[in-house]
Amino acid sequence: MMNDLQGKWVLVTGAASGIGRATALAFADAGAHLVLSDRQGDRLSALRQLLNKRGTKCIAESVDVSDAAAMQTFAERVHAQVSALDVLVNNAGIGFVGPFLDTPLDVWKRVLDINVMGAVHGCMHFLPRMMQAGGARRIVNVASLAGVAPAPNMSAYAASKHAIMGLTEGLALELRLTGSSVGMTTVCPGIINTDITKAAGATSASIDAARLGKLQSYYEAQGVGPEVVAAAIVEAVRRGRPLVLVGPFARPMYHLRRLSRSLAQRLMLADARKAGFS
């Protein structure tokens, strides 16, 4: 548990937009200092300036989390200024919408490199210092409802988020086995209104403009803002919660899948049709 976040150092990857940006602002509101990374340098710089104006200490760098060498160098620069992180939020991620057979292998590699290896690199380069420093510290890995109950036409994204679920639980057990005080949290957001389906290259060629528009309208109608997830992440760090189910459908689908996988799948199929897939 980490009730008082005042003066704690929190790193958020993918911080320039969406859940990452909202999470950075939420931790700043709680009094934390921030380390931010993203590939969107201009948007990241604007966020850093906003936080500085609010009096929040902030280190911000444009970093590709999928690049192992870049992440190692980033960690070295951070550790030159901050002895050890108190909280690491591995949030950076991309989505891809399209049938499995229309998902190119290079897209699979890109999704897994960013969504999975990005979190691996974050843990690999920042966890050792966190363990050495001792005291209550936490790593938060942002997965998805897709990591619990996959939806059609999102096979690469769902696979990456299932991997995050396994990574987080496996590492949590290792840390407990060694008696480390570093805790692990998995966050599974439901339908959240972000630009993840609007980014360049986020859909296959077989998804026409009409279907994409219907999908985006569905997200806007059913989803909630990223600030809802951000608030849940801050609360999870305060309370030491290992699993966060937040946003529409996340909690009911998690429990329904445990009770009846077939019923959960029928509901996911029905929901996919509402979103424009057949």
N, C-alpha and C positions, 0 to 999 in steps of 0.2 A: 504493500500500500504506500501511496505517496500523496497524502492529503494536501500538503502545502507545496504548490508548484512555483512559488515565488523564487526567482533566481535560478531555477533549474534550466539546464541546457537540453533543448529538444531539437532533434534533426528530423525534418520532414522532406522526403523525396517527392518529386512530382508536385512541387508546391506552387507552381505558377497559376494553376487553375483548378476548378472543381473541388473535390474533396480535400486535396492537398492544400489549396489556398485557404479554404474554410478552416481546416485543422490548424494551420499556422496562426490564423487570426484568433482562434479559440484559445490556443495555448498562450498567445500574447496577452489576451484578456485575463488569463489566470496568473499573469506575472512572470511567465517563463522567458528566458532568452532563447533565441532561435538560430538554427543553422538550416538553410534552405538550399535545395538543389532542384534543377529542372533543365530540360533542353531548350525551353523557350526563354532565352536570355532577356529579351525586352520586357516580357510580362513579369519575369522574376525580379528584374531591376525595379520595376514599378512597385511591386509588393514590398521590396526591401525599403524603398523610400517612404512608403506609407507607414511601415512599422517604425522606422527611425523617427518620423515626425511624431509618432505616438509615444516615443521614449523607450521603445523596445530595442535591446541589443540584438543585432542581427548580422549573421554572416551568410552571404548568398553567393553561390557559384553555379554557372552553367555546366552541368555534368550529365553525361549519358550513363545511366546506371548499368546498362548492359555491357559497358566497356570495363573489363576487370582492371586494366592498368590505370585508367582514368579514375576509377573509384579508389584504388589504392593511393594514388597521388592526392586525391581529394581528402581522404582520411588523414593523410600525413599533414596536410595544411591545416585541417581542423584541429588536430591534436597539438599542433604548435601553438594554438591559442586556447584550447579547451582540453584539460587533462583527460576527461572522460565524459561521454554523454550520460545524461540521466535517463533520457528517453530517445529511442530511435523508432521513427514511424516509416516503415517501408511501404509507401503508398504508390509510387510511380507505376503506371500501367497503361496499356492500350487495349482497345477492343477490336474485334473483327466480326462482322455479321455476314454470313453466307453459308450455303450448303457445304458439307464436308468436301464433296468432289469439286467444288468451285473455290476451295481454299488452297492456294498455291503453297508449295513447300517452303518457299522463301518467306511467306506470311507466317507459317507455323514457326519458323525459326525466329522471326522478329518478335512475335508474341511471347514465345517462351524465353527468349533472351532478355526482354524487358520485364515481363511480369514475374518470371521465376528467378532467373539469374540476377536480376536487379536486386531482389530481396536477399538472395544468397550473398552477393557482393557486399551489401550493406551489413549483414550479420558478420561476415568473415572479417571485415576490416574495422568494425567498431566494437564488436562484442568483446574481444580480448581485453581492451582497456576498461570496459564496463565491469568485467569480472574482477579484474585486478583492483579496481577502485573500491569494490565492496559497497555495502549499503543497498537500499531499495532502488532498483533501476528496472527499466522495462523496455522490451522490444514489442512493437505493434506491427503486425503484418496485415495489410488490407487484402482480404480475399473478396468474396462476393457470394450472393445467393446462388450464383452459377456454380460455385464450388460445393454446394450442398445438393441443389436440384437443378441440373443442367437443362437449358432450353434448346429447342431445335435451332439449327443454323448458327450455332455459337460454339462449335466443337473445340476450336483452338483456344478460345477464351476460357471455356469451361475447364478444359484440361489444365490450363495454367493456374486457375484458381483452386482446383482440386490439389495441385501440387503445393500451393501455398498452405492449404490446410494440413497436409502431411508434413511439410517442412516445419511448421510452427509447433505442431504437437510433438514431433520427434525431438526437436531441439529442446522443448520444454522438459521432456522427460530426462534428457541428458543433463540439463542444468540442475534439476532436482536430484539426480543421482550423485552429482558431484558436490551438492550442498551449496551451490551458487545462489546468491540473493537476487540475481537477474530473473525477472519473470517474463512470460510470453503471453501475448494476447492475439487472437485471431479476430478480425472484424469481417462480418458478412453483411454488407449492405444489400437491401432489396432494390426496388426500382428508385433510382436517384436521378434527378434532373441535372445532368452534366453534358458536356460537349463530346463525350466519348464516342457516340455514334455519328458525330458530324465531322470528325477529323478526316483529313485527307488519307485515303487508302484504308478507311475503316470498314468498307463494305466490298463484297465481291461484285464483279461485273454483271452477275445474274440478278442482282437486286436493283430493280429499276427505280426511277425517281418517285413513282407513285407509292410503291411499297415502302421505300425508305421514309417518305413523308408520313405514311400511316404509322410506321414504327415510332418515329419521333413524336408524333401527336399522342400516341399511346403513353410514351414516357412522360410527356408533359402533363397529361391528364391524370395518370396514376401515381406518378412519382412525387418525391419530396425534395427539397433543396439540400445541397451538400452540407449545409450548416447543421442539419439534424445528425448526420454521421459524425461531424466534427465534435459536437457536444457529447456524443456517446463515447468517442475515443478519449476525450479528456476525463470523463467520468470513469471509464474503465481503468485508466492509469491511476487515478486517485484511489479507486477501490481494489485494484489488483485483480480485475476480472479476466479470466482466461478466454472467454468467448463473448463476442458482442453480436447480437442479432438485431439489426436496426433498419427501419424503413419498411415500406409496404411489402407484405407477404413473407418477409424474412423469418420471423418467428413461427408463424403457423406452418409454413412449408418445411421448416427444419423439423418440427415435431411430427408433422403428418408423414414425412418420408420415413421417419423411424417407426411409425405405426403401420403404414401401408405404402410400400413403394409403388405399387400399381396404381393406387388412387392418386398419389402425388404426380405420377407421370400423366395420367389422364387430365388432371388439372393444368399441368404445364402445357400439354398439347392444346387444350381449349384456350389457354391464355395466349399461346403463340398465334392461333388463328385470329384472335381479337387484335393482335398486333400487326396483322397483315400477312402472315405466312399460312400456306396451305399445303 
